[in-house]
Amino acid sequence: MMPLKHRYGYSRDSLGRYSENSLHSTYLGRYGGGSRCQDCLTRIPYATLIATIMCVVGVGVFCGTMYRGATLSARMFDEVFHLRLAWLEAVQLIFVVVGAGMGALGLMILFVGCLATGATRHKVYRAWRARVGGRISCAVFMSITYILQIAWLLMLCFLVIVTLIFTIFWSLCTNTDVQNNKKCIDFRQFDFMFPYNTKPSDMEVCEAHEIKLFCKDYVERAEVMFILATVACLLVIISLIHYLMCLSANYAHIRDHEKLQELQELQYLQDPELSVAGSKDRF
């Protein structure tokens, strides 16, 4: 049956009959097999998925290496310099919370990306309220991601400083005077970095077992941990930049979805036969 035509154009029945979703569903009902797999593949937000994988891997490596590095640093200060740093235990707990929070954020952004990709966007954001909610959710996640990016940049600067300090410690350990002549590693010139009541003797590493503890057991291992944490932090920053690009694109897709839908439906109303042929070519 041809669309009912009134005095001022096509009726609302013809609009629903020749919409994009009805045409695609008719064609998929006839030639379902491989097209269903292709339809599922078009619903996957690959850019957001790649960013999520980068974020999860980076945060996992960062939390693991920083937890291990903080443990080695606490034991080094306790056994070599006889200093008890209780706040390092709280820092270890913060790393666990950061890992869980970043993982949850990545999954939520991936969910938003799935809703704004392919045919899912046409079903979810068909109503006006759904489109407004989608745009608000993208804007909120963009704001959170932007703030987190600044925080991770500050963390990167901190890790660069810590890695540089442990690299200097390792250079002192590999000094020939320390290795061959059993010379003390003197930190008294860095007394401003120690608590006020620290004894001068505690700022020196002289005995053989203390040098072994300081160099082999703690500094060497902690330096590797902090280097890996720095690389992981860079990976997280790259993933956050990727998230910002994906969220901006999703925001634009949701905002322009209504205009594109009206334009497509207008084309279908003007020439239904061409619309059917075009939909077959695309699938």
Backbone bond lengths (Angstrom), bond angles and torsions (degrees), N, CA, C in turn:
res aa  C-N    CA-C-N  psi(-1)  N-CA   C-N-CA  omega(-1)  CA-C   N-CA-C  phi
1 M - - - 1.460 - - 1.529 108.80 -
2 M 1.315 116.83 135.11 1.449 122.27 179.73 1.515 109.75 -76.34
3 P 1.340 116.71 154.63 1.469 120.10 179.45 1.510 111.53 -60.60
4 L 1.327 116.46 141.12 1.454 122.22 178.26 1.515 109.16 -71.15
5 K 1.288 117.17 127.15 1.452 121.17 -176.20 1.512 109.85 -112.63
6 H 1.330 115.69 123.84 1.449 121.08 177.56 1.520 110.21 -96.94
7 R 1.282 113.12 -171.11 1.465 118.77 -177.03 1.516 111.51 -68.05
8 Y 1.343 116.11 -34.37 1.463 118.88 -174.39 1.522 112.29 -108.87
9 G 1.337 119.02 15.06 1.464 119.79 176.24 1.515 110.42 136.56
10 Y 1.345 115.67 -161.17 1.450 121.92 -175.86 1.512 110.47 -82.02
11 S 1.318 115.58 155.26 1.459 120.86 -179.55 1.522 110.04 -81.52
12 R 1.349 115.52 172.27 1.462 120.36 179.03 1.527 111.84 -70.54
13 D 1.339 117.28 -25.95 1.462 119.88 176.54 1.515 111.37 -63.90
14 S 1.333 116.35 -41.73 1.458 119.03 177.98 1.518 111.38 -67.17
15 L 1.322 117.58 -31.67 1.467 120.93 179.08 1.519 110.98 -63.66
16 G 1.341 117.01 -43.32 1.452 119.47 178.45 1.519 112.34 -73.51
17 R 1.356 116.23 -31.66 1.456 119.66 -177.27 1.518 111.82 -70.11
18 Y 1.337 116.88 -36.87 1.458 120.72 -175.92 1.524 111.75 -107.49
19 S 1.318 117.80 25.98 1.462 119.60 174.81 1.515 109.33 -75.09
20 E 1.359 115.19 169.06 1.470 119.92 -176.02 1.519 111.59 -64.51
21 N 1.333 116.54 -41.81 1.448 119.44 -176.74 1.525 111.68 -65.62
22 S 1.360 117.68 -38.96 1.464 120.03 -179.23 1.522 111.21 -67.92
23 L 1.316 117.29 -39.29 1.459 120.50 178.91 1.517 110.79 -65.64
24 H 1.326 117.31 -44.50 1.456 120.42 -178.97 1.519 111.33 -66.64
25 S 1.335 116.58 -39.57 1.460 118.79 -179.49 1.522 111.07 -66.45
26 T 1.335 118.06 -34.78 1.463 121.08 177.96 1.509 111.10 -65.53
27 Y 1.320 115.18 -43.24 1.463 118.53 -178.42 1.530 110.95 -70.03
28 L 1.341 117.08 -41.22 1.452 120.08 -179.87 1.520 111.50 -66.61
29 G 1.362 116.28 -28.31 1.457 118.10 177.13 1.521 111.58 -66.83
30 R 1.356 118.27 -31.76 1.457 121.18 179.61 1.526 111.62 -80.96
31 Y 1.338 115.94 -44.59 1.462 119.97 -172.39 1.525 109.66 -117.78
32 G 1.310 117.14 50.39 1.465 123.43 -172.73 1.495 114.75 -60.97
33 G 1.244 130.68 -57.50 1.451 134.36 -171.15 1.506 117.72 -17.02
34 G 1.373 116.01 -95.06 1.453 120.24 -175.27 1.504 113.46 -72.98
35 S 1.329 117.96 -20.96 1.455 119.73 -178.26 1.519 111.77 -68.62
36 R 1.331 117.41 -28.32 1.457 119.28 178.56 1.523 111.13 -66.19
37 C 1.329 116.28 -40.91 1.460 119.73 177.17 1.520 110.74 -63.79
38 Q 1.334 116.02 -42.26 1.457 119.83 178.47 1.525 110.98 -65.43
39 D 1.323 117.00 -35.41 1.457 120.23 177.92 1.521 111.49 -66.17
40 C 1.337 116.80 -38.35 1.476 119.96 177.21 1.517 111.03 -66.19
41 L 1.337 116.70 -37.98 1.462 119.97 179.92 1.522 111.84 -66.43
42 T 1.327 116.63 -32.08 1.464 119.11 179.45 1.522 112.66 -74.85
43 R 1.330 117.62 -12.50 1.461 121.10 178.99 1.527 112.77 -89.50
44 I 1.338 118.61 -4.43 1.463 121.93 -177.13 1.520 109.44 -89.48
45 P 1.340 119.05 124.56 1.474 121.23 176.25 1.532 110.04 -81.43
46 Y 1.326 116.59 90.07 1.459 120.23 -172.34 1.531 112.34 -63.65
47 A 1.316 117.31 -38.64 1.465 119.59 -179.86 1.528 110.84 -63.75
48 T 1.320 117.08 -45.40 1.467 120.47 177.91 1.520 111.27 -67.28
49 L 1.326 117.57 -34.84 1.461 120.83 178.28 1.525 110.84 -65.23
50 I 1.331 117.14 -42.07 1.467 120.22 177.51 1.521 110.60 -63.60
51 A 1.335 116.72 -43.00 1.460 120.25 177.79 1.528 111.82 -62.54
52 T 1.338 117.16 -37.89 1.459 120.69 178.91 1.525 111.24 -66.24
53 I 1.330 116.91 -42.11 1.468 119.97 177.65 1.524 110.47 -62.21
54 M 1.334 116.96 -44.20 1.458 120.23 177.78 1.524 111.30 -61.49
55 C 1.335 116.37 -41.65 1.461 120.17 -178.39 1.524 111.39 -66.73
56 V 1.336 117.25 -44.24 1.463 120.58 -178.77 1.522 110.94 -65.45
57 V 1.336 116.63 -44.28 1.472 119.75 178.99 1.527 110.80 -64.10
58 G 1.339 116.18 -45.68 1.462 119.47 -179.47 1.516 112.84 -63.14
59 V 1.331 116.66 -44.81 1.466 119.83 -179.29 1.523 110.65 -67.21
60 G 1.344 116.91 -38.39 1.462 119.55 178.52 1.518 112.52 -62.97
61 V 1.332 116.37 -47.05 1.467 120.00 178.11 1.524 110.87 -65.36
62 F 1.343 116.35 -40.42 1.468 120.08 -179.90 1.523 111.26 -61.93
63 C 1.321 117.47 -49.17 1.464 120.01 -177.55 1.529 111.32 -64.91
64 G 1.340 116.83 -41.33 1.460 119.44 179.74 1.515 112.87 -64.83
65 T 1.322 116.57 -47.43 1.465 119.99 -178.07 1.526 112.14 -70.36
66 M 1.330 117.15 -38.26 1.459 118.87 178.96 1.527 111.37 -69.77
67 Y 1.311 117.58 -35.80 1.467 120.12 176.59 1.525 110.00 -63.64
68 R 1.324 116.31 -44.65 1.461 120.25 178.46 1.527 110.91 -67.55
69 G 1.333 117.48 -41.44 1.458 120.47 179.16 1.519 112.66 -64.77
70 A 1.335 117.08 -39.15 1.466 120.04 177.38 1.524 110.95 -66.38
71 T 1.339 116.90 -37.33 1.467 120.15 177.68 1.521 111.10 -64.13
72 L 1.339 117.28 -45.47 1.465 120.71 178.85 1.524 111.35 -64.06
73 S 1.325 116.68 -39.20 1.469 119.56 179.79 1.526 111.04 -65.93
74 A 1.338 116.77 -41.69 1.461 119.73 179.18 1.523 111.45 -63.44
75 R 1.335 116.76 -42.33 1.466 119.78 178.64 1.525 111.50 -68.21
76 M 1.327 117.19 -34.18 1.465 120.11 178.09 1.525 111.24 -64.79
77 F 1.323 116.70 -46.93 1.464 119.89 179.36 1.533 111.35 -65.90
78 D 1.329 116.41 -32.73 1.460 119.16 -178.08 1.526 112.09 -74.94
79 E 1.343 117.35 -45.42 1.455 120.66 -172.84 1.525 113.52 -89.24
80 V 1.325 118.07 -26.30 1.470 120.71 -177.14 1.523 111.06 -98.85
81 F 1.325 117.02 -50.20 1.468 120.91 -176.88 1.526 113.43 -98.58
82 H 1.342 116.40 -2.95 1.469 122.34 177.36 1.532 111.24 58.71
83 L 1.309 115.28 43.71 1.459 122.15 178.04 1.528 108.48 -119.32
84 R 1.299 115.42 135.49 1.463 121.29 179.19 1.517 108.94 -105.90
85 L 1.336 116.63 110.89 1.468 121.93 -179.44 1.525 108.50 -105.73
86 A 1.314 115.37 93.66 1.467 120.01 -176.96 1.522 112.06 -70.52
87 W 1.336 118.22 -25.85 1.460 120.01 -175.76 1.518 112.76 -70.34
88 L 1.361 117.86 -16.60 1.457 119.33 178.64 1.527 111.70 -67.37
89 E 1.334 117.18 -28.46 1.467 119.44 176.54 1.526 111.35 -66.82
90 A 1.329 116.52 -37.64 1.468 119.56 176.06 1.523 111.07 -66.80
91 V 1.341 116.40 -35.32 1.462 120.18 177.87 1.521 110.71 -63.61
92 Q 1.334 117.14 -39.13 1.462 120.35 177.87 1.529 111.50 -61.93
93 L 1.315 116.60 -39.87 1.469 120.03 177.01 1.525 111.15 -65.67
94 I 1.328 116.84 -36.51 1.463 120.65 178.49 1.527 110.57 -63.06
95 F 1.323 117.58 -38.22 1.457 120.86 178.86 1.520 111.53 -61.66
96 V 1.323 117.02 -39.40 1.467 120.60 178.02 1.532 110.64 -65.38
97 V 1.336 116.76 -42.84 1.463 120.89 179.60 1.527 110.69 -65.23
98 V 1.337 116.58 -41.17 1.469 120.56 179.06 1.526 110.57 -62.13
99 G 1.331 116.50 -42.49 1.454 119.47 178.85 1.519 112.70 -61.15
100 A 1.332 116.77 -45.04 1.468 119.94 179.13 1.528 111.31 -66.26
101 G 1.342 117.22 -40.97 1.468 120.56 -179.45 1.515 112.56 -65.82
102 M 1.331 117.27 -43.51 1.465 119.88 179.76 1.525 111.19 -67.67
103 G 1.328 117.28 -36.54 1.457 119.36 176.58 1.521 112.09 -64.04
104 A 1.341 116.58 -42.49 1.467 120.16 177.51 1.527 111.44 -64.66
105 L 1.334 116.28 -40.71 1.470 119.60 178.59 1.524 111.26 -62.69
106 G 1.323 116.97 -42.74 1.460 119.94 178.65 1.517 112.49 -61.21
107 L 1.328 117.46 -41.07 1.461 120.61 178.91 1.525 111.54 -66.93
108 M 1.344 117.41 -38.08 1.462 119.71 178.71 1.526 111.56 -67.04
109 I 1.334 116.84 -41.57 1.462 119.20 177.68 1.524 110.79 -65.55
110 L 1.338 116.74 -36.84 1.464 119.95 175.88 1.524 110.91 -63.10
111 F 1.332 117.47 -38.83 1.467 120.89 177.87 1.525 110.76 -64.30
112 V 1.340 116.68 -42.35 1.466 120.10 177.31 1.523 110.30 -63.35
113 G 1.328 117.00 -38.93 1.465 120.02 177.51 1.515 112.20 -64.31
114 C 1.335 117.45 -37.90 1.471 120.20 177.79 1.529 111.30 -64.39
115 L 1.335 116.62 -37.97 1.466 119.59 179.81 1.523 112.37 -68.63
116 A 1.335 116.86 -26.04 1.464 120.36 -175.59 1.522 112.71 -102.74
117 T 1.335 117.96 19.42 1.456 121.61 -176.02 1.514 110.78 -120.98
118 G 1.330 116.31 135.06 1.446 122.91 170.85 1.516 114.11 62.92
119 A 1.341 114.31 -143.93 1.459 120.12 -176.73 1.525 112.31 -69.77
120 T 1.343 117.37 -19.64 1.460 119.49 177.91 1.517 110.93 -63.00
121 R 1.321 116.36 -37.38 1.472 119.99 178.70 1.523 111.21 -62.04
122 H 1.317 117.83 -36.97 1.459 120.94 -179.34 1.527 111.63 -67.24
123 K 1.328 117.20 -29.55 1.463 120.07 -179.53 1.531 112.13 -86.98
124 V 1.339 116.16 -42.07 1.469 119.74 -174.31 1.517 111.53 -75.26
125 Y 1.329 117.05 -45.16 1.465 121.46 -173.13 1.525 111.69 -101.33
126 R 1.323 116.39 39.57 1.464 119.64 177.85 1.526 111.12 -77.98
127 A 1.338 117.02 -36.85 1.458 121.01 -178.70 1.526 110.46 -85.41
128 W 1.341 114.52 158.71 1.469 119.90 -178.47 1.524 111.29 -65.84
129 R 1.324 117.74 -42.16 1.467 120.57 -179.08 1.521 111.09 -65.52
130 A 1.316 117.16 -36.87 1.464 120.08 178.66 1.529 111.03 -65.01
131 R 1.335 116.48 -39.12 1.464 119.13 178.56 1.525 111.24 -66.97
132 V 1.323 117.19 -40.09 1.466 120.52 177.50 1.530 110.43 -63.86
133 G 1.337 116.38 -43.72 1.458 119.65 177.96 1.518 112.38 -63.38
134 G 1.331 117.07 -38.91 1.460 120.11 177.52 1.520 112.45 -64.68
135 R 1.324 116.36 -41.34 1.465 119.18 178.42 1.522 111.24 -66.70
136 I 1.331 117.02 -38.63 1.467 119.88 178.53 1.525 110.51 -65.65
137 S 1.333 117.18 -42.67 1.465 119.91 179.82 1.525 111.25 -63.45
138 C 1.329 117.71 -40.67 1.462 120.22 177.38 1.526 111.09 -64.18
139 A 1.339 116.45 -41.08 1.463 119.68 179.63 1.531 111.31 -65.67
140 V 1.336 116.98 -39.80 1.470 120.23 178.64 1.516 110.79 -64.66
141 F 1.313 117.76 -45.15 1.458 120.42 179.67 1.526 111.81 -67.46
142 M 1.321 117.72 -33.02 1.462 119.73 175.19 1.522 111.20 -64.42
143 S 1.339 116.83 -40.34 1.468 120.31 178.17 1.527 111.08 -65.25
144 I 1.343 116.38 -44.60 1.467 119.53 178.73 1.523 111.01 -62.77
145 T 1.324 116.54 -43.43 1.462 120.27 -179.63 1.516 111.43 -64.19
146 Y 1.311 117.49 -37.94 1.464 120.92 179.55 1.535 110.62 -64.84
147 I 1.331 116.19 -43.10 1.470 119.93 178.62 1.524 110.61 -65.46
148 L 1.339 116.63 -42.03 1.458 119.91 178.62 1.522 112.01 -64.97
149 Q 1.317 116.76 -33.60 1.462 119.23 178.01 1.528 111.13 -63.86
150 I 1.328 116.97 -41.09 1.464 120.05 176.85 1.532 110.23 -63.32
151 A 1.348 116.86 -41.57 1.465 120.29 178.94 1.531 111.38 -63.22
152 W 1.325 117.10 -41.37 1.462 119.39 179.81 1.520 111.51 -71.30
153 L 1.318 118.56 -29.74 1.469 120.33 173.89 1.531 110.71 -65.16
154 L 1.332 116.59 -40.55 1.466 119.72 175.66 1.528 110.60 -64.82
155 M 1.323 116.96 -39.33 1.461 120.17 176.81 1.520 111.03 -63.77
156 L 1.329 117.12 -37.63 1.462 120.59 177.41 1.534 111.04 -62.16
157 C 1.319 116.53 -43.28 1.470 119.77 177.22 1.522 111.00 -61.74
158 F 1.330 117.01 -42.10 1.467 120.38 178.01 1.525 111.18 -62.67
159 L 1.329 116.88 -42.36 1.464 120.18 -179.17 1.530 111.55 -67.14
160 V 1.313 116.89 -36.01 1.471 119.47 176.77 1.521 110.29 -61.45
161 I 1.334 116.98 -42.51 1.474 120.71 179.39 1.528 110.56 -65.85
162 V 1.344 117.19 -45.12 1.466 120.65 -179.52 1.525 110.73 -63.78
163 T 1.331 116.80 -43.41 1.466 120.11 178.71 1.519 110.88 -62.86
164 L 1.329 117.86 -38.96 1.460 121.03 177.65 1.528 111.21 -63.84
165 I 1.337 116.60 -40.59 1.473 120.00 179.30 1.526 110.70 -63.67
166 F 1.316 118.04 -44.80 1.464 119.94 179.76 1.522 111.47 -70.51
167 T 1.319 117.75 -28.62 1.470 119.49 173.76 1.519 110.50 -66.49
168 I 1.326 117.48 -38.41 1.462 120.87 175.39 1.529 110.63 -65.10
169 F 1.330 116.40 -41.17 1.467 119.76 176.42 1.524 111.26 -59.04
170 W 1.329 116.14 -42.64 1.464 119.52 179.91 1.522 111.36 -68.03
171 S 1.324 117.61 -33.89 1.464 120.05 175.12 1.522 111.22 -64.35
172 L 1.328 117.50 -37.51 1.466 120.67 175.54 1.519 111.00 -65.85
173 C 1.315 116.72 -36.46 1.463 119.64 179.78 1.522 112.17 -68.86
174 T 1.314 117.97 -34.40 1.465 121.58 -178.97 1.513 112.82 -85.39
175 N 1.328 117.81 4.55 1.461 121.00 177.38 1.531 109.69 -64.68
176 T 1.331 116.55 140.63 1.472 120.81 -177.97 1.517 111.97 -64.40
177 D 1.329 118.13 -34.04 1.460 120.14 178.70 1.519 111.83 -64.05
178 V 1.314 116.30 -35.20 1.460 119.80 179.36 1.526 110.74 -77.21
179 Q 1.337 117.53 -40.19 1.450 121.00 -176.78 1.518 112.58 -74.12
180 N 1.332 118.10 -42.86 1.464 121.47 -173.28 1.524 113.16 -99.14
181 N 1.324 116.35 -44.34 1.471 120.49 -174.97 1.521 113.34 -93.26
182 K 1.325 117.24 2.19 1.470 122.35 178.95 1.530 112.21 54.81
183 K 1.310 114.47 41.05 1.460 119.35 178.90 1.523 109.68 -78.43
184 C 1.328 115.31 148.61 1.460 119.71 -179.33 1.531 111.07 -71.73
185 I 1.317 114.61 148.30 1.468 120.71 171.29 1.523 106.28 -91.49
186 D 1.309 115.67 110.65 1.461 121.44 -171.83 1.535 109.37 -100.06
187 F 1.333 115.47 123.78 1.460 121.86 176.64 1.527 111.97 -113.24
188 R 1.341 116.64 16.61 1.457 118.75 -177.17 1.522 112.20 -67.37
189 Q 1.339 117.91 -25.42 1.458 119.24 176.85 1.530 112.24 -72.52
190 F 1.345 115.39 -12.27 1.462 120.48 176.08 1.526 110.45 -107.64
191 D 1.329 116.80 35.01 1.459 120.23 -176.92 1.521 112.97 -64.72
192 F 1.343 117.05 -20.84 1.466 119.79 178.67 1.529 111.96 -69.42
193 M 1.335 117.50 -16.62 1.451 121.33 178.75 1.531 112.22 -86.97
194 F 1.315 117.34 -10.70 1.454 122.27 -179.05 1.524 109.71 -99.92
195 P 1.322 117.70 160.13 1.472 119.97 174.83 1.522 111.68 -58.58
196 Y 1.326 115.66 161.24 1.468 121.29 -172.51 1.521 112.70 -63.60
197 N 1.327 118.00 -38.25 1.452 121.58 -174.68 1.519 113.80 -94.17
198 T 1.348 118.53 20.12 1.462 121.23 179.51 1.523 110.52 -73.48
199 K 1.320 116.61 135.28 1.456 121.31 179.50 1.529 110.03 -73.15
200 P 1.361 118.36 146.71 1.477 120.28 176.82 1.521 112.99 -61.22
201 S 1.328 117.57 -31.00 1.465 119.83 179.76 1.526 111.94 -69.09
202 D 1.339 116.55 -27.63 1.464 119.66 178.03 1.527 112.77 -76.34
203 M 1.333 117.13 -11.01 1.462 120.81 177.63 1.518 112.33 -90.82
204 E 1.326 117.87 4.92 1.452 122.40 178.69 1.518 110.18 -118.58
205 V 1.322 114.97 141.66 1.460 122.06 176.46 1.522 106.31 -115.03
206 C 1.336 116.16 101.76 1.464 120.43 -171.58 1.522 113.28 -115.90
207 E 1.306 118.42 -45.24 1.455 121.06 -174.82 1.522 111.11 -68.34
208 A 1.339 114.60 153.70 1.471 120.24 -175.02 1.513 111.97 -62.31
209 H 1.334 117.80 -43.22 1.460 119.24 -177.83 1.534 111.11 -70.32
210 E 1.363 117.15 -30.58 1.462 119.19 176.12 1.526 111.28 -70.24
211 I 1.339 116.11 -39.02 1.477 118.81 177.00 1.519 110.48 -63.83
212 K 1.337 116.80 -39.86 1.467 119.79 177.73 1.530 110.90 -64.52
213 L 1.329 116.22 -43.79 1.461 119.44 177.83 1.516 111.27 -61.49
214 F 1.320 116.22 -46.24 1.457 120.60 -175.82 1.522 111.42 -67.18
215 C 1.328 117.66 -46.83 1.470 120.94 -172.36 1.524 112.38 -84.15
216 K 1.332 117.13 -56.85 1.459 120.63 -171.46 1.524 112.94 -80.17
217 D 1.322 115.92 -44.14 1.470 118.67 -172.03 1.516 113.53 -82.09
218 Y 1.339 117.15 -30.47 1.462 119.39 -172.04 1.528 113.51 -116.98
219 V 1.326 118.24 -57.47 1.467 120.45 -173.85 1.517 111.06 -64.37
220 E 1.324 117.47 -46.22 1.465 120.27 -177.57 1.522 111.75 -62.33
221 R 1.319 116.44 -43.71 1.468 119.66 -179.15 1.523 111.90 -73.77
222 A 1.323 116.14 -41.31 1.467 118.85 -178.87 1.528 111.53 -66.11
223 E 1.331 117.42 -34.50 1.470 119.62 179.35 1.522 111.05 -62.51
224 V 1.333 116.26 -42.07 1.467 119.86 177.82 1.530 110.39 -62.97
225 M 1.333 116.68 -41.21 1.456 120.24 179.65 1.524 111.66 -62.42
226 F 1.314 117.07 -43.22 1.468 120.11 -178.13 1.526 111.64 -72.01
227 I 1.318 117.84 -31.17 1.469 119.54 175.49 1.527 109.92 -66.16
228 L 1.336 116.62 -45.03 1.465 119.87 177.44 1.525 111.29 -63.52
229 A 1.330 116.68 -37.57 1.474 119.85 178.07 1.522 110.91 -65.21
230 T 1.325 117.91 -36.36 1.468 120.61 177.69 1.521 111.24 -65.52
231 V 1.331 116.78 -43.17 1.465 120.47 177.74 1.528 110.59 -63.65
232 A 1.341 116.54 -41.94 1.466 120.07 178.37 1.518 111.48 -64.40
233 C 1.328 116.98 -36.90 1.466 120.38 177.72 1.528 110.86 -64.05
234 L 1.320 117.13 -39.75 1.467 120.38 175.11 1.525 111.08 -61.81
235 L 1.327 116.87 -40.23 1.465 120.48 178.80 1.525 111.28 -63.95
236 V 1.324 116.86 -39.68 1.471 120.41 178.24 1.525 110.59 -65.12
237 I 1.331 117.27 -41.20 1.468 120.66 179.15 1.521 110.48 -62.80
238 I 1.322 116.93 -41.80 1.473 119.93 177.83 1.527 110.40 -62.90
239 S 1.338 116.53 -41.16 1.469 119.40 179.10 1.527 111.23 -65.36
240 L 1.339 118.22 -36.29 1.469 120.13 177.91 1.529 111.18 -67.25
241 I 1.330 116.98 -38.43 1.469 119.50 175.20 1.529 109.89 -62.92
242 H 1.322 115.74 -39.98 1.467 120.28 177.77 1.529 110.40 -63.89
243 Y 1.320 116.57 -39.79 1.468 120.71 177.09 1.530 111.33 -60.82
244 L 1.331 116.57 -42.50 1.464 119.61 179.53 1.523 111.57 -61.06
245 M 1.317 116.87 -41.63 1.468 120.09 178.27 1.526 110.95 -65.05
246 C 1.338 116.88 -42.90 1.464 120.43 -179.31 1.526 111.57 -65.86
247 L 1.337 116.58 -42.83 1.463 119.63 179.55 1.519 111.83 -66.22
248 S 1.333 117.14 -37.43 1.467 120.11 176.77 1.529 110.60 -63.55
249 A 1.338 116.00 -42.30 1.470 119.11 177.95 1.524 111.43 -65.29
250 N 1.330 117.51 -41.76 1.467 120.16 178.20 1.524 111.65 -63.99
251 Y 1.309 116.67 -38.65 1.475 120.46 177.27 1.526 110.32 -61.01
252 A 1.340 116.40 -43.45 1.461 119.89 179.31 1.527 111.45 -67.15
253 H 1.332 117.31 -38.68 1.468 120.24 178.96 1.528 111.00 -62.97
254 I 1.333 116.04 -44.60 1.469 119.21 -179.47 1.524 111.03 -67.07
255 R 1.326 116.69 -39.19 1.468 120.31 -178.66 1.524 111.35 -66.37
256 D 1.337 117.04 -40.03 1.459 120.87 -176.92 1.526 112.60 -90.46
257 H 1.334 117.52 0.01 1.465 119.20 -176.00 1.529 111.64 -64.14
258 E 1.326 117.04 -39.26 1.468 119.86 -177.90 1.522 111.37 -64.82
259 K 1.333 117.03 -42.98 1.466 119.98 179.61 1.520 111.34 -65.85
260 L 1.344 116.74 -42.23 1.461 119.36 179.25 1.526 111.65 -65.73
261 Q 1.323 116.51 -37.47 1.457 119.57 179.25 1.522 111.24 -65.81
262 E 1.330 117.43 -42.13 1.454 119.97 178.17 1.531 111.31 -65.15
263 L 1.333 117.04 -38.25 1.463 119.87 178.59 1.525 111.51 -65.99
264 Q 1.343 117.67 -43.08 1.455 120.41 179.05 1.533 111.34 -64.54
265 E 1.303 117.36 -43.25 1.462 119.77 179.54 1.520 111.49 -64.99
266 L 1.336 117.15 -33.98 1.452 119.72 176.13 1.523 111.15 -65.95
267 Q 1.346 116.88 -38.99 1.457 119.44 176.94 1.521 111.40 -65.93
268 Y 1.344 117.51 -39.26 1.451 120.10 178.79 1.527 111.88 -64.85
269 L 1.325 116.50 -35.58 1.461 120.03 179.33 1.525 111.36 -69.22
270 Q 1.321 116.84 -35.14 1.459 120.39 -177.74 1.518 111.89 -72.87
271 D 1.366 117.07 -40.15 1.462 119.57 -178.31 1.530 109.05 -143.81
272 P 1.322 119.78 85.73 1.465 121.78 -176.82 1.517 113.10 -62.17
273 E 1.352 119.25 -35.91 1.461 120.96 -176.24 1.524 111.15 -66.87
274 L 1.331 118.20 -39.92 1.455 121.26 178.01 1.532 110.96 -67.42
275 S 1.335 115.96 -33.82 1.461 118.87 -179.95 1.519 110.89 -66.23
276 V 1.370 116.30 -37.90 1.462 119.82 178.88 1.526 109.71 -66.77
277 A 1.334 117.34 -43.26 1.466 121.20 179.58 1.513 110.50 -64.03
278 G 1.336 117.63 -41.05 1.467 120.91 -179.66 1.515 111.27 -65.14
279 S 1.338 116.94 -39.32 1.468 119.60 179.77 1.536 110.81 -66.43
280 K 1.322 117.42 -34.33 1.477 119.85 178.21 1.503 110.83 -69.07
281 D 1.324 118.61 -37.70 1.445 121.45 179.18 1.524 111.75 -64.67
282 R 1.326 115.69 -37.00 1.456 118.75 -178.19 1.519 112.78 -70.85
283 F 1.298 119.04 -28.73 1.457 122.51 -179.08 1.530 110.94 -103.35
